[in-house]
Amino acid sequence: DVFYDYETWDLLVDAFDSQEGLKQYARASNRQFLMHPQQTVLWRFLENHDQPRIAQRVKNVETWLYFNFLSYGMAFVYQGQEWGETHQTSLFDLDLIEPRFSKYAGLISNLNQLKKAMYAHPVRGYEMSVVEGIWLIEVTTTEAMYVVILNPFGKEGVVELDINEGLDLVRKQRLVLDNQSISTQKLPLVLQKLA
């Protein structure tokens, strides 16, 4: 079964605006992973015909696209989202949208490939957390461990991690972390942990 993830929608809206909202959303997402049967698929979305455009809500759309695609569940992209559309369409009236440069189409394509790689094997563990405004999504499959590190509010400084090295799946290179930390300027980051 596939379900639109309205179960956590209000918490996600709060997460767009505050670190506390992020923490509450992370806790709810972790509960969902534990509560729903493995065959349940949650449609993760940032906007749809009932909700305002993500480009109207947040400054860092790219970070939220990483979240949407790399969280547990199925990513949903609403028509126009790939362009950074801000116009709210009407569900019942003819509403022409002029196609234009696809601002996020390349990123969405890359994130889709990352999602396929990360979730290619059965998921044994999934945990989302927020540490000092930095969003961590840890995914453990039967074959590998991944960490997605996002900076939704543009925090400056370093992030302490329990990782020495990994494969940076965004930049497609091996990454060795000095003192198990990384500058927030290098985020977003998707690491496949290396032993």
C-alpha positions, 0 to 999 in steps of 0.5 A: 500500500502507498499512503500520502504522508499527511500523518506527519504533515503538520510537523513537517510544516513546523520543521520548515521554520524551526530546529524544534520543528525538525526534532519533532518531525524526526521523532515522528518519522522514526516512529513511522518506520517502526510502526508501519509494516515493511511493505507500507510505502509513505509518499513523502512530499513537500508540496501538492495541490492542497499545499503552498509551493516549497519555493514559497516556504523555504530559502534552501529548496535543494536541502529539502529536496535531499530530505524528500528523496533520501528519507524512507518512503517514496519521493513525490514531486508535484508538477512545477516543483522541478522549475522552482514554481511559486504559483499555486495551481488550482485543482479544479480550474484550467491553470496554464503553467509556462514550462521554463528552465528546470532549475532542479531537474538535474538535482532531482534526477541525481537524487533519484539515482542516490535513492535507488542506490541507498535503498536497493537492499532491504532496510534494517534500520532507519533513524532521523535526528537533529543535532545543533540544527544539522539534520542526520538521516542514517540508513542501514541496509543488509549491505551498507550503512549510509548517512545523509547530513543536511543543513536546512538553516545554513548553520556555520561551523563544523559537524561532529560525526561518528565516522572516520571515512566514507564514500561521498556519493554526491561528489563521487569520491572517498572522504576522510574526516579529520577528527570525525568532523566536517565543515557545514560548507561541505553539506549536503553530504551523503556518505556510505560508511566504509569499515 
